[in-house]
Amino acid sequence: MRPILPTIVMIGFMGSGKTSVGRLVARSLGREFVDTDPLVERWARMSIAEIFHLEGEEGFRRREIGAIDFAISAPGRVVAVGGGAVLSAENRTALKQAGFLVYLRATPETLAARLAGTTDRPLLNTGDRVGRIRDLLVARGPIYETAGDAAIDTDRFTLEQTATEVLDWYHRRVGELAVR
Ligand code: S3P
């Protein structure tokens, strides 16, 4: 059974707009917004790049579980998780129990364009970024698709338009549940 006031979780690849869209959705619904990446950084007193450097991806993933636990510890929040969070079955289960997962979908080209000039994602520190994004998406795409209760194509949308799509979907879904 889903909780009365479900958490709304933004999932998707780096650069898909999870943080910006999540913030807009939270503001519109009057909900609290929690972004797990900055939470990990604050608690660790290190940047994600430093955590990857000192503790490897494994260390980061351990810390990320703690941030997810916190994010879903109160009902009704809007949550943005890092792009790799739902690769773990445990995280997927925990997030699903808390509410709905919304996948913000985008093509590798869109993602690379949105991420142009950024250097703070250790997994993308490589020469051929689009190639790297494409490779990661081959592995991750099916997981995002399966995990998401909804998937929204964001390529042609502004952040505001994407937020509106999320809100429309959410209201429809909550409405459907109410009449059952
Ligand atoms: C990661 C995505 C990042 C951050 C870390 C790892 C990933 O978050 O958690 O660099 O594995 O996709 P964003 O998706 O918010 O960029």
Boltz pocket constraint, residues with backbone or C-beta under 6 A from the ligand:
constraints:
  - pocket:
      binder: B
      contacts: [[A, 12], [A, 13], [A, 14], [A, 15], [A, 18], [A, 37], [A, 48], [A, 81], [A, 82], [A, 83], [A, 84], [A, 85], [A, 120], [A, 121], [A, 122], [A, 123]]
      max_distance: 6.0
